[in-house]
């Protein structure tokens, strides 16, 4: 899901979409803007330490972070939890965005798939399930895709402004 969003953003901004393994070895000094995309899981953003380590070096660039997760964009946990990946000072130096993706059990690593199945069993075994628990059980019981190109509009607008 993150790769799909990154490709959409690159197309709409006339930018380059570069895999993380390559980007972390590149000299990004010639770019006017850098958009980092990562996977959001349990309030954390994958590989975000690399971006944070380079924020000062890129202070003269327009910086954005987007992350994809399995939650719908309306989930209040997103606004509460994802900013916790950054200090208040870091948050002043870039804009962050959330793009809903989904779950694709066929493409997950064995570890991730196992973690998701453990979470599902844990939720299903709760005696007094909340509405939130019931909704989460429905969502993570099988693969789904809630990604949509419309969610890149604010990112593209920010980068192009």
Helices and strands as residue ranges (DSSP letters): H 2-13, H 20-23, E 33-41, E 44-45, H 48-54, E 62-69, H 76-81, G 82-85, H 88-91, E 95-100, E 102-103, H 110-125, H 131-140, E 144-145, G 149-152, H 153-160
